[in-house]
């Protein structure tokens, strides 16, 4: 009876594992399909842009001619219509790419979450902080696959680039001032959205760091428990000189020190952290937290100036109505 129950449990576990494998394989296939679609759309967009640039040159040449004959005017109208159609095509492609990129980001995060769950299950099932060799190999494989998907995850970078400060000119009409106010308010809104992205990224990286530390502890503890006593004798007493070769690849990777890196503010969210050390990752998180402070200051400042511009626009409108 006990034997039958044991076999039943093993069969049930096998079915669960098989079902999980089917799920992750489906996610992988969908991720590949989306990546192919996005790449195809990018090629199509590049083609449209080249055609649009070529049309722009021809249009500019005709517009520079002060006296166009009937044939040239018709040609200009045709070129302008074609240019408009191309711009519509580019906008449509951009919308599709935006949609597919959103789906891809969601799918990639779903894949990473799947690996997080599998890794967490191995860690939580460890008894006495010791993992079997099979569990270590599975943990290493899943972590490597997880890192590959993390590389593909990219966040929108913060871009607030103004060639010169926006100011209200004396000759500006009510509409112009309001447009400037709308632009500043839009930039403030973008900065606030970016603050949320940075906050989310910091939380993700803090979880990543916690998981790394836990994995390193388990791997280190297991490695020490599994080694013969000769491993801990002085180097001169070792039977062989190939000590470093006996270390696992994971331990070698942990032993290698990562070179320091300089973080550029507007590229922080796009940095791939899978190959950097825990010390550098901690530094990276601090930089993101500093970026969040700067973004908050920028958003507040832009919002304040936008309010001032709206007030100035309203005053312009009242003055124009009086005249």
Helices and strands as residue ranges (DSSP letters): H 2-63, H 70-125, H 133-152, H 174-226, G 229-232, G 235-237, G 244-246, H 249-255, G 265-270, H 278-322
